[in-house]
Amino acid sequence: GLGALGLAGCAGSPDVPEVTGTAAGDVLVPLADVPVGGAYELSLDGRRVLVSRPREDEVVAFDAECTHQG
């Protein structure tokens, strides 16, 4: 699971949704758009972020900056 997230962070995607002007508690992506066992990539105020749903009842987010290629 986390390996796939790491690879997704290195691959890049030109059509990543951009989210700006958010505050604590704002919805960044509808839960229905994040598949269980998968991830959703977005740009949050210019930073790429991966939102993952490892289990039905768990959602996590990661900075998508690749640690190998910056």
MISEVEX-924628 format. One line per field, with one value per atom (N, C-alpha, C, O, CB): chain; residue in one letter; x, y, z; atom name. Coordinates in Angstrom, 3 decimals, decimal comma, m for minus. Glycine has a CB too. Layout:
MISEVEX-924628
ch <- c(A; ...)
aa <- c(a; ...)
c1 <- c(X; ...)
c2 <- c(Y; ...)
c3 <- c(Z; ...)
at <- c(CA; ...)
This chain:
MISEVEX-924628
ch <- c(A; A; A; A; A; A; A; A; A; A; A; A; A; A; A; A; A; A; A; A; A; A; A; A; A; A; A; A; A; A; A; A; A; A; A; A; A; A; A; A; A; A; A; A; A; A; A; A; A; A; A; A; A; A; A; A; A; A; A; A; A; A; A; A; A; A; A; A; A; A; A; A; A; A; A; A; A; A; A; A; A; A; A; A; A; A; A; A; A; A; A; A; A; A; A; A; A; A; A; A; A; A; A; A; A; A; A; A; A; A; A; A; A; A; A; A; A; A; A; A; A; A; A; A; A; A; A; A; A; A; A; A; A; A; A; A; A; A; A; A; A; A; A; A; A; A; A; A; A; A; A; A; A; A; A; A; A; A; A; A; A; A; A; A; A; A; A; A; A; A; A; A; A; A; A; A; A; A; A; A; A; A; A; A; A; A; A; A; A; A; A; A; A; A; A; A; A; A; A; A; A; A; A; A; A; A; A; A; A; A; A; A; A; A; A; A; A; A; A; A; A; A; A; A; A; A; A; A; A; A; A; A; A; A; A; A; A; A; A; A; A; A; A; A; A; A; A; A; A; A; A; A; A; A; A; A; A; A; A; A; A; A; A; A; A; A; A; A; A; A; A; A; A; A; A; A; A; A; A; A; A; A; A; A; A; A; A; A; A; A; A; A; A; A; A; A; A; A; A; A; A; A; A; A; A; A; A; A; A; A; A; A; A; A; A; A; A; A; A; A; A; A; A; A; A; A; A; A; A; A; A; A; A; A; A; A; A; A; A; A; A; A; A; A; A; A; A; A; A; A)
aa <- c(g; g; g; g; g; l; l; l; l; l; g; g; g; g; g; a; a; a; a; a; l; l; l; l; l; g; g; g; g; g; l; l; l; l; l; a; a; a; a; a; g; g; g; g; g; c; c; c; c; c; a; a; a; a; a; g; g; g; g; g; s; s; s; s; s; p; p; p; p; p; d; d; d; d; d; v; v; v; v; v; p; p; p; p; p; e; e; e; e; e; v; v; v; v; v; t; t; t; t; t; g; g; g; g; g; t; t; t; t; t; a; a; a; a; a; a; a; a; a; a; g; g; g; g; g; d; d; d; d; d; v; v; v; v; v; l; l; l; l; l; v; v; v; v; v; p; p; p; p; p; l; l; l; l; l; a; a; a; a; a; d; d; d; d; d; v; v; v; v; v; p; p; p; p; p; v; v; v; v; v; g; g; g; g; g; g; g; g; g; g; a; a; a; a; a; y; y; y; y; y; e; e; e; e; e; l; l; l; l; l; s; s; s; s; s; l; l; l; l; l; d; d; d; d; d; g; g; g; g; g; r; r; r; r; r; r; r; r; r; r; v; v; v; v; v; l; l; l; l; l; v; v; v; v; v; s; s; s; s; s; r; r; r; r; r; p; p; p; p; p; r; r; r; r; r; e; e; e; e; e; d; d; d; d; d; e; e; e; e; e; v; v; v; v; v; v; v; v; v; v; a; a; a; a; a; f; f; f; f; f; d; d; d; d; d; a; a; a; a; a; e; e; e; e; e; c; c; c; c; c; t; t; t; t; t; h; h; h; h; h; q; q; q; q; q; g; g; g; g; g)
c1 <- c(0,791; 0,000; 0,831; 0,659; m0,899; 1,744; 2,543; 3,530; 3,868; 3,280; 4,000; 4,896; 4,215; 4,825; 5,383; 2,969; 2,215; 2,049; 2,119; 0,834; 1,829; 1,714; 3,019; 3,022; 1,291; 4,131; 5,433; 5,679; 6,178; 6,524; 5,335; 5,508; 4,601; 5,003; 5,233; 3,406; 2,496; 3,057; 2,886; 1,113; 3,724; 4,320; 5,464; 5,712; 4,793; 6,171; 7,290; 6,842; 7,526; 8,273; 5,717; 5,293; 4,800; 5,083; 4,211; 4,084; 3,540; 2,335; 2,170; 4,602; 1,504; 0,319; m0,041; m0,181; m0,861; m0,194; m0,481; m1,902; m2,134; m0,248; m2,854; m4,255; m4,670; m5,681; m5,150; m3,901; m4,186; m5,102; m4,785; m2,870; m6,240; m7,133; m6,418; m5,648; m8,381; m6,665; m6,055; m7,071; m8,203; m5,544; m6,666; m7,508; m6,754; m5,594; m7,847; m7,402; m6,753; m7,677; m8,882; m6,367; m7,088; m7,866; m8,640; m9,779; m8,802; m8,042; m8,740; m8,421; m7,433; m8,367; m9,268; m9,082; m9,248; m9,756; m10,092; m8,828; m8,973; m10,432; m11,342; m8,485; m10,639; m11,977; m12,650; m13,717; m12,816; m12,042; m12,620; m12,479; m11,501; m11,945; m13,457; m13,405; m12,525; m12,798; m14,846; m11,474; m10,569; m11,005; m10,857; m9,153; m11,543; m12,023; m13,166; m13,055; m10,858; m14,257; m15,339; m14,842; m14,109; m16,546; m15,226; m14,794; m15,117; m14,358; m15,449; m16,218; m16,609; m15,609; m15,571; m17,987; m14,792; m13,791; m12,478; m11,596; m13,522; m12,337; m11,107; m11,438; m12,091; m10,545; m11,002; m11,356; m10,640; m9,491; m11,022; m11,333; m10,705; m9,527; m9,679; m11,734; m8,356; m7,142; m6,455; m5,469; m7,459; m6,962; m6,396; m6,068; m6,058; m7,348; m5,796; m5,419; m5,967; m6,332; m3,895; m6,021; m6,487; m5,415; m5,022; m7,918; m4,946; m3,903; m4,529; m5,410; m2,818; m4,065; m4,516; m3,394; m2,388; m5,759; m3,565; m2,614; m3,286; m4,343; m2,152; m2,680; m3,235; m2,350; m1,237; m3,348; m2,846; m2,071; m0,682; 0,311; m1,951; m0,622; 0,629; 1,470; 2,508; 1,435; 1,078; 1,813; 1,012; m0,181; 2,105; 1,667; 0,980; 0,752; 1,645; 1,791; m0,459; m0,860; m1,562; m2,314; m1,788; m1,306; m2,022; m2,941; m2,497; m1,029; m4,210; m5,183; m5,480; m5,935; m6,503; m5,224; m5,376; m6,439; m6,694; m4,041; m7,041; m8,068; m7,697; m8,225; m9,519; m6,780; m6,319; m7,415; m7,393; m5,210; m8,371; m9,516; m10,778; m10,705; m9,322; m11,899; m13,197; m13,332; m13,892; m14,338; m12,816; m12,996; m11,748; m11,638; m13,418; m10,802; m9,558; m9,171; m9,192; m8,411; m8,818; m8,334; m7,066; m7,031; m9,423; m6,025; m4,758; m4,309; m4,768; m3,670; m3,410; m2,880; m1,373; m0,831; m3,529; m0,700; 0,745; 1,184; 0,517; 1,346; 2,284; 2,936; 3,427; 4,093; 4,123; 3,124; 3,475; 4,853; 5,205; 2,445; 5,645; 6,982; 7,828; 7,930; 7,643; 8,419; 9,240; 10,537; 11,272; 9,549; 10,814; 12,035; 13,276; 14,392; 11,933; 13,097; 14,234; 14,599; 15,770; 13,926; 13,607; 13,872; 13,490; 13,533; 13,138; 13,121; 12,743; 11,424; 10,964; 13,770)
c2 <- c(m1,195; 0,000; 1,256; 2,108; 0,000; 1,398; 2,615; 2,696; 3,793; 2,694; 1,551; 1,560; 2,149; 2,919; 0,158; 1,801; 2,357; 3,860; 4,600; 1,681; 4,314; 5,747; 6,446; 7,528; 6,029; 5,843; 6,425; 6,538; 7,560; 5,609; 5,497; 5,526; 6,565; 7,252; 4,152; 6,683; 7,689; 9,085; 9,957; 7,575; 9,298; 10,597; 10,916; 12,088; 10,656; 9,907; 10,123; 10,269; 10,908; 8,992; 9,691; 9,660; 11,012; 11,385; 8,634; 11,739; 13,021; 12,837; 11,786; 13,838; 13,847; 13,793; 15,212; 16,077; 13,097; 15,468; 16,830; 17,299; 18,506; 16,943; 16,392; 16,748; 16,571; 15,928; 15,920; 17,135; 17,015; 18,164; 19,325; 17,017; 17,861; 18,938; 19,889; 19,447; 18,350; 21,178; 22,200; 22,662; 23,002; 23,406; 22,674; 23,158; 24,306; 24,149; 22,010; 25,459; 26,622; 27,246; 26,994; 27,666; 28,062; 28,819; 27,973; 28,296; 29,698; 26,906; 26,026; 26,393; 27,068; 24,565; 25,936; 26,125; 24,773; 23,825; 27,178; 24,690; 23,458; 23,012; 23,811; 23,663; 21,734; 21,175; 21,195; 20,605; 21,898; 21,871; 21,892; 20,526; 19,814; 22,977; 20,168; 18,928; 19,171; 20,073; 18,451; 18,369; 18,506; 17,649; 18,034; 18,140; 16,483; 15,556; 14,747; 14,304; 14,610; 14,551; 13,721; 12,301; 11,729; 13,681; 11,750; 10,410; 9,384; 8,434; 10,006; 9,559; 8,631; 8,615; 7,653; 8,999; 9,679; 9,750; 9,067; 8,934; 11,188; 8,631; 7,954; 6,478; 6,116; 8,586; 5,614; 4,199; 3,511; 3,826; 3,482; 2,577; 1,783; 1,036; 0,363; 0,781; 1,158; 0,538; 1,372; 0,933; m0,811; 2,566; 3,413; 4,799; 5,042; 3,516; 5,713; 7,072; 8,060; 7,691; 7,204; 9,318; 10,420; 11,500; 11,881; 10,953; 11,987; 13,011; 14,374; 14,503; 12,687; 15,396; 16,747; 17,718; 17,343; 17,061; 18,945; 19,996; 20,922; 21,485; 20,769; 21,080; 21,892; 23,115; 23,015; 21,081; 24,269; 25,506; 25,327; 25,799; 25,981; 24,643; 24,469; 23,269; 23,029; 25,673; 22,514; 21,315; 20,080; 20,005; 21,357; 19,105; 17,854; 17,022; 16,872; 17,048; 16,481; 15,697; 14,434; 14,465; 16,525; 13,317; 12,074; 11,800; 11,762; 10,882; 11,613; 11,230; 9,763; 9,383; 12,115; 8,936; 7,494; 6,986; 7,566; 6,784; 5,888; 5,240; 3,769; 2,922; 5,405; 3,463; 2,076; 1,100; m0,063; 2,011; 1,565; 0,749; 1,598; 2,824; 0,203; 0,960; 1,650; 2,784; 3,836; 0,652; 2,567; 3,534; 4,360; 4,922; 2,814; 4,446; 5,189; 5,994; 5,482; 4,221; 7,257; 8,127; 8,808; 9,317; 9,185; 8,817; 9,456; 10,299; 10,093; 8,396; 11,246; 12,089; 12,192; 12,157; 13,499; 12,319; 12,393; 13,500; 13,761; 11,048; 14,144; 15,048; 14,185; 13,177; 15,863; 14,541; 13,712; 14,026; 13,518; 13,888; 14,849; 15,148; 13,875; 13,232; 16,296; 13,530; 12,324; 12,517; 13,476; 11,979; 11,608; 11,715; 11,337; 11,659; 10,844; 10,656; 10,239; 11,272; 11,406; 8,920; 12,006; 12,949; 14,382; 15,264; 12,523; 14,612; 15,976; 16,378; 17,490; 16,974)
c3 <- c(0,000; 0,000; 0,000; m0,872; 1,158; 0,970; 1,029; m0,119; m0,563; 2,344; m0,610; m1,764; m2,977; m3,719; m2,075; m3,188; m4,320; m4,163; m5,144; m4,441; m2,931; m2,701; m3,007; m3,594; m1,268; m2,617; m2,901; m4,385; m4,856; m2,262; m5,135; m6,580; m7,214; m8,153; m7,178; m6,718; m7,264; m7,059; m7,911; m6,617; m5,936; m5,661; m6,591; m6,877; m4,248; m7,071; m7,972; m9,415; m10,215; m7,854; m9,754; m11,148; m11,646; m12,784; m11,329; m10,834; m11,257; m12,161; m12,781; m11,967; m12,235; m13,068; m13,466; m12,602; m12,335; m14,764; m15,192; m14,871; m14,801; m16,658; m14,675; m14,451; m13,006; m12,724; m15,335; m12,086; m10,663; m10,249; m10,510; m9,824; m9,602; m9,156; m8,198; m7,345; m8,477; m8,335; m7,476; m6,443; m6,787; m8,314; m5,170; m4,076; m3,421; m3,040; m3,032; m3,286; m2,674; m1,636; m1,618; m3,750; m0,777; 0,195; 1,179; 1,516; m0,510; 1,639; 2,572; 4,022; 4,312; 2,302; 4,899; 6,334; 7,020; 6,420; 6,906; 8,255; 9,032; 9,009; 9,232; 10,495; 8,737; 8,714; 7,354; 7,191; 9,672; 6,358; 5,011; 4,346; 4,575; 4,147; 3,526; 2,755; 1,528; 0,735; 2,337; 1,373; 0,229; m0,940; m2,100; 0,629; m0,622; m1,646; m1,025; 0,118; m2,172; m1,761; m1,208; m0,928; m1,736; m2,182; 0,180; 0,567; m0,513; m0,707; 1,881; m1,209; m2,277; m3,434; m4,202; m2,802; m3,566; m4,636; m4,276; m5,125; m4,985; m3,017; m2,566; m2,384; m1,405; m1,220; m3,307; m3,200; m2,028; m1,716; m4,505; m1,397; m0,339; m0,962; m1,981; 0,327; m0,344; m0,860; m1,924; m2,516; m1,416; m2,172; m3,212; m2,693; m1,486; m4,378; m3,634; m3,268; m4,279; m5,395; m3,164; m3,876; m4,705; m4,603; m3,500; m4,250; m5,725; m5,736; m6,009; m6,859; m6,797; m5,276; m5,511; m5,198; m4,595; m4,676; m5,602; m5,288; m4,288; m4,570; m6,575; m3,132; m2,060; m1,885; m1,367; m0,730; m2,317; m2,255; m2,861; m2,308; m0,811; m4,000; m4,727; m4,318; m4,935; m4,572; m3,320; m2,883; m3,231; m2,939; m1,359; m3,858; m4,200; m2,949; m2,115; m5,237; m2,831; m1,666; m2,152; m3,126; m0,715; m1,461; m1,718; m0,528; 0,620; m1,957; m0,816; 0,208; m0,027; m1,105; 0,151; 0,979; 0,848; 1,810; 2,866; 1,101; 1,406; 2,244; 2,380; 1,659; 1,627; 3,312; 3,444; 3,851; 3,448; 4,447; 4,645; 5,068; 4,970; 4,886; 6,528; 4,980; 4,874; 5,889; 5,580; 5,070; 7,105; 8,194; 8,494; 9,583; 9,440; 7,553; 7,795; 6,554; 5,434; 8,188; 6,771; 5,701; 6,201; 7,322; 5,273; 5,369; 5,712; 4,524; 3,401; 6,094; 4,775; 3,702; 3,846; 4,951; 3,722; 2,692; 2,655; 1,709; 0,707; 2,232; 2,013; 1,066; m0,082; 0,157; 1,735; m1,306; m2,465; m3,026; m4,090; m3,551; m2,340; m2,838; m2,780; m1,735; m2,016; m3,895; m3,983; m3,197; m3,430; m5,462; m2,271; m1,481; m2,275; m1,867; m0,257; m3,406; m4,235; m5,291; m5,649; m4,908; m5,795; m6,874; m6,527; m7,385; m8,106; m5,291; m4,873; m5,414; m5,157; m5,303)
at <- c(N; CA; C; O; CB; N; CA; C; O; CB; N; CA; C; O; CB; N; CA; C; O; CB; N; CA; C; O; CB; N; CA; C; O; CB; N; CA; C; O; CB; N; CA; C; O; CB; N; CA; C; O; CB; N; CA; C; O; CB; N; CA; C; O; CB; N; CA; C; O; CB; N; CA; C; O; CB; N; CA; C; O; CB; N; CA; C; O; CB; N; CA; C; O; CB; N; CA; C; O; CB; N; CA; C; O; CB; N; CA; C; O; CB; N; CA; C; O; CB; N; CA; C; O; CB; N; CA; C; O; CB; N; CA; C; O; CB; N; CA; C; O; CB; N; CA; C; O; CB; N; CA; C; O; CB; N; CA; C; O; CB; N; CA; C; O; CB; N; CA; C; O; CB; N; CA; C; O; CB; N; CA; C; O; CB; N; CA; C; O; CB; N; CA; C; O; CB; N; CA; C; O; CB; N; CA; C; O; CB; N; CA; C; O; CB; N; CA; C; O; CB; N; CA; C; O; CB; N; CA; C; O; CB; N; CA; C; O; CB; N; CA; C; O; CB; N; CA; C; O; CB; N; CA; C; O; CB; N; CA; C; O; CB; N; CA; C; O; CB; N; CA; C; O; CB; N; CA; C; O; CB; N; CA; C; O; CB; N; CA; C; O; CB; N; CA; C; O; CB; N; CA; C; O; CB; N; CA; C; O; CB; N; CA; C; O; CB; N; CA; C; O; CB; N; CA; C; O; CB; N; CA; C; O; CB; N; CA; C; O; CB; N; CA; C; O; CB; N; CA; C; O; CB; N; CA; C; O; CB; N; CA; C; O; CB; N; CA; C; O; CB; N; CA; C; O; CB; N; CA; C; O; CB; N; CA; C; O; CB; N; CA; C; O; CB; N; CA; C; O; CB; N; CA; C; O; CB; N; CA; C; O; CB; N; CA; C; O; CB)
